[in-house]
Amino acid sequence: MTTAPTSASADSDVAAVVADAPRPTWGSDGPRWNPLALIAATAGLVTTAAMIATPLVPKGGGARRVLSSVVVVGLAATTKANAARRWGPGRAGGAAVAVALSTAAVERVGTRTGVPFGRYEYSGDLRPQIAGVPAVVPLAWFAMAVPARETAHSALGARSSTTGRVFVGAAALTAWDLFLDPQMVGEGYWRWIRRGVYRGIPVTNFVGWFVTSVAVMLILERILPVERPAAPAADGALVGQYAFIGVMETIGFARYFRDPVVAAVGGSAMLPLAAVSILKALRR
């Protein structure tokens, strides 16, 4: 498991971030569009359109499976572009690879042993698959891990620390799974061998999610360090991304998937933290 950086290594990480970060470009009439921001906005629009379209097409059909993959890939692209804008393309790419590889390994072990999530298995609907794990699954971990970490950083405010960001960020990422797992199980993309009390999902799944999320947050702390003292604030675009997904999921389950239980449980887990994070960011 990756360990938290020491103060000495953190200083060198900050210097590397500054050197690696993208520089703004200027024309004769002022600053030009940042291409990374444009990529993030475009990917975000594609993700939003796919999320809206998903409940409008027949369940179980090929179009629905394609839209599910588009949502994940679009969300991962949005996160990658926003992270590249903040930390530079090299660090953003490194974080994406590290999180994807580590969570793919955890998912592989999980399907074979039941550790750490409990016994489950993937159907063949989500493709391509690598070693029995759909390729979009590790992408989904990365897609929401960085927004969750930045949301935790903003919510903690002046008390933000490595330990706080790791554990609050892990909780924020696990909160998203209160939406994700019910939807994916409902679509038939994976199933639990022993059904649990929450829409057929066992409590062990969320314990496993939190433990895995802690490891993911430690990876992010190492590769995408919080810049200080020059830019201590969380990234607004990533914080907004977390909040937006929470709102969209809540509306989707309440109105379109017609599942008020998941809407209430997932919404109560994601939205208060998102609201605190945004309010603290606006007060700075």
C-alpha distance (Angstrom), angle and dihedral (degrees) to the residues before:
residue distance angle dihedral
M1 . . .
T2 3.80 . .
T3 3.80 113.9 .
A4 3.77 127.8 -138.4
P5 3.83 114.6 -92.3
T6 3.80 120.3 -103.0
S7 3.80 120.3 -122.7
A8 3.81 91.1 -103.7
S9 3.78 94.0 50.9
A10 3.82 89.8 43.3
D11 3.83 89.7 59.3
S12 3.80 91.1 52.1
D13 3.81 89.7 45.7
V14 3.81 90.1 54.1
A15 3.80 91.4 51.0
A16 3.79 90.2 50.0
V17 3.78 91.2 49.4
V18 3.79 91.8 52.8
A19 3.81 90.8 49.6
D20 3.82 92.5 45.8
A21 3.80 97.7 43.7
P22 3.81 118.4 107.7
R23 3.79 116.3 -104.7
P24 3.81 122.0 -133.0
T25 3.78 116.1 -110.9
W26 3.80 122.8 -136.3
G27 3.74 132.1 -156.5
S28 3.79 130.2 -168.2
D29 3.81 89.6 -88.1
G30 3.83 97.2 46.5
P31 3.81 136.9 -85.3
R32 3.80 118.5 -5.8
W33 3.78 127.8 -140.1
N34 3.78 113.0 -72.9
P35 3.81 104.7 -123.4
L36 3.80 91.4 -146.8
A37 3.79 91.1 55.2
L38 3.79 89.1 49.2
I39 3.81 91.0 50.8
A40 3.81 90.8 49.0
A41 3.80 91.9 49.3
T42 3.80 93.1 48.1
A43 3.80 93.2 47.3
G44 3.80 89.5 46.7
L45 3.80 91.6 53.6
V46 3.81 91.3 49.6
T47 3.81 90.1 49.3
T48 3.80 92.0 49.4
A49 3.80 92.9 48.6
A50 3.81 91.1 50.1
M51 3.81 91.9 48.2
I52 3.79 90.9 51.9
A53 3.80 92.9 46.1
T54 3.82 96.6 47.6
P55 3.83 99.2 79.3
L56 3.81 90.7 41.1
V57 3.82 95.9 64.8
P58 3.83 124.9 69.9
K59 3.78 115.3 -78.3
G60 3.78 114.7 -114.1
G61 3.78 94.6 22.3
G62 3.78 129.1 122.8
A63 3.80 92.7 -109.8
R64 3.78 91.0 58.8
R65 3.80 92.1 51.3
V66 3.79 91.2 49.6
L67 3.80 91.3 49.7
S68 3.81 91.1 50.9
S69 3.81 89.5 55.7
V70 3.81 91.9 44.9
V71 3.81 90.4 54.3
V72 3.80 92.5 52.8
V73 3.81 96.2 42.7
G74 3.81 91.5 45.4
L75 3.79 92.2 48.4
A76 3.80 91.4 48.6
A77 3.81 90.5 49.2
T78 3.80 90.6 50.4
T79 3.80 91.1 50.9
K80 3.79 92.5 45.6
A81 3.81 92.8 51.1
N82 3.81 93.1 45.9
A83 3.80 90.8 47.8
A84 3.82 91.1 47.9
R85 3.79 90.2 51.8
R86 3.81 90.1 53.4
W87 3.82 103.9 35.4
G88 3.79 104.0 15.9
P89 3.83 130.4 -98.1
G90 3.80 94.1 -84.8
R91 3.79 95.9 56.7
A92 3.81 93.0 39.5
G93 3.80 90.8 52.3
G94 3.79 91.7 45.9
A95 3.79 91.3 51.6
A96 3.81 91.6 48.9
V97 3.80 92.4 51.1
A98 3.81 94.7 43.8
V99 3.80 94.3 48.7
A100 3.81 93.8 42.9
L101 3.80 94.5 49.3
S102 3.79 95.0 44.5
T103 3.81 95.2 47.0
A104 3.82 91.9 44.0
A105 3.80 87.6 55.9
V106 3.81 91.2 48.9
E107 3.81 90.9 49.1
R108 3.79 91.0 49.0
V109 3.79 91.8 51.5
G110 3.80 89.6 44.2
T111 3.79 94.7 56.2
R112 3.81 91.7 47.8
T113 3.80 101.2 41.7
G114 3.80 108.6 15.1
V115 3.82 90.5 -119.6
P116 3.01 125.1 158.5
F117 3.82 101.6 -1.6
G118 3.78 105.0 32.7
R119 3.79 130.0 -104.0
Y120 3.81 113.7 -36.9
E121 3.77 139.5 139.5
Y122 3.79 136.5 -155.1
S123 3.78 122.7 -122.9
G124 3.78 119.2 -137.1
D125 3.80 93.9 -107.5
L126 3.81 99.3 96.8
R127 3.79 110.3 65.0
P128 2.95 149.9 -136.9
Q129 3.79 98.2 41.2
I130 3.79 127.4 -167.6
A131 3.81 116.2 -157.7
G132 3.78 88.8 -16.9
V133 3.82 94.9 -51.9
P134 3.84 120.0 110.2
A135 3.80 109.4 -116.2
V136 3.81 91.9 -129.0
V137 3.82 92.5 61.2
P138 3.84 98.0 73.2
L139 3.81 88.0 40.1
A140 3.80 88.5 57.3
W141 3.80 91.1 53.5
F142 3.80 91.0 55.1
A143 3.80 93.4 40.6
M144 3.80 93.5 63.7
A145 3.81 101.5 23.7
V146 3.80 95.8 76.2
P147 3.83 94.5 45.8
A148 3.83 88.6 47.6
R149 3.81 91.9 52.0
E150 3.81 92.6 48.6
T151 3.81 90.7 46.3
A152 3.80 89.3 53.7
H153 3.82 90.8 47.7
S154 3.80 91.8 52.4
A155 3.82 94.7 43.5
L156 3.80 91.9 51.5
G157 3.80 90.9 51.9
A158 3.80 114.6 174.5
R159 3.82 89.5 0.8
S160 3.79 92.9 59.9
S161 3.80 111.7 133.9
T162 3.78 136.3 156.9
T163 3.81 91.9 -98.1
G164 3.78 93.0 46.4
R165 3.79 94.3 47.5
V166 3.81 92.2 47.4
F167 3.80 95.8 52.2
V168 3.81 99.5 34.6
G169 3.79 89.7 43.5
A170 3.81 90.0 50.9
A171 3.80 89.7 50.8
A172 3.82 90.8 49.1
L173 3.80 91.6 51.0
T174 3.81 92.2 46.6
A175 3.81 89.2 50.4
W176 3.80 88.9 62.2
D177 3.80 90.0 57.5
L178 3.80 88.6 63.6
F179 3.82 83.0 73.9
L180 3.79 100.4 30.6
D181 3.79 101.3 53.5
P182 3.82 97.2 48.1
Q183 3.81 90.5 49.3
M184 3.80 95.8 47.0
V185 3.82 93.3 44.2
G186 3.79 89.0 47.9
E187 3.80 90.1 52.1
G188 3.80 90.6 51.1
Y189 3.81 95.6 -117.6
W190 3.81 91.7 130.2
R191 3.79 137.0 -2.2
W192 3.79 137.4 -152.5
I193 3.78 118.7 -122.7
R194 3.80 90.8 -147.0
R195 3.77 113.2 34.3
G196 3.78 119.2 -131.7
V197 3.78 134.6 -151.2
Y198 3.81 98.2 -100.4
R199 3.80 106.5 73.1
G200 3.79 88.7 -45.2
I201 3.82 93.5 -52.2
P202 3.83 118.5 124.5
V203 3.79 123.0 -129.8
T204 3.81 88.9 -120.5
N205 3.80 88.2 70.4
F206 3.79 92.3 63.3
V207 3.80 92.4 43.8
G208 3.81 88.0 53.0
W209 3.79 90.5 46.9
F210 3.79 91.8 53.4
V211 3.81 93.5 48.0
T212 3.81 91.8 47.6
S213 3.80 90.5 45.1
V214 3.81 90.8 54.8
A215 3.80 88.8 56.5
V216 3.81 90.6 47.1
M217 3.82 91.4 50.7
L218 3.81 90.2 51.8
I219 3.80 88.9 53.7
L220 3.80 90.8 51.0
E221 3.80 92.1 47.9
R222 3.78 88.2 57.2
I223 3.80 100.3 43.0
L224 3.83 100.4 30.2
P225 3.81 102.8 34.0
V226 3.76 122.5 -173.4
E227 3.81 106.9 -102.5
R228 3.76 114.5 -125.4
P229 2.91 144.4 -143.6
A230 3.81 96.1 -6.8
A231 3.83 99.0 50.7
P232 3.81 110.0 11.2
A233 3.81 96.2 155.9
A234 3.79 122.3 100.7
D235 3.79 118.8 -105.6
G236 3.81 107.7 -89.0
A237 3.79 95.4 -152.1
L238 3.82 92.8 54.4
V239 3.81 92.2 44.9
G240 3.80 89.2 50.5
Q241 3.79 90.1 48.0
Y242 3.81 91.8 56.9
A243 3.81 91.7 47.8
F244 3.80 92.8 46.8
I245 3.81 92.7 52.6
G246 3.80 89.9 49.0
V247 3.79 91.6 52.5
M248 3.80 93.9 44.9
E249 3.80 92.9 48.7
T250 3.80 92.3 48.2
I251 3.80 92.8 50.2
G252 3.79 91.8 42.7
F253 3.80 95.0 54.6
A254 3.81 94.2 40.1
R255 3.79 97.2 47.0
Y256 3.81 111.1 19.3
F257 3.80 108.3 22.6
R258 3.81 87.9 39.1
D259 3.77 95.2 -139.7
P260 3.82 109.1 130.7
V261 3.81 92.0 174.3
V262 3.81 93.9 62.0
A263 3.81 90.5 39.9
A264 3.81 90.5 54.4
V265 3.81 97.0 42.1
G266 3.80 96.7 43.0
G267 3.78 93.5 39.9
S268 3.80 93.3 50.2
A269 3.80 89.2 51.2
M270 3.81 99.5 46.8
L271 3.79 108.0 27.4
P272 3.83 102.8 57.1
L273 3.80 91.8 52.1
A274 3.80 90.2 45.7
A275 3.81 91.1 49.8
V276 3.82 93.2 50.2
S277 3.78 90.0 47.4
I278 3.80 93.3 51.9
L279 3.81 94.1 44.4
K280 3.79 92.3 51.4
A281 3.79 90.5 47.3
L282 3.81 91.4 52.4
R283 3.81 92.3 50.5
R284 3.81 93.4 57.6
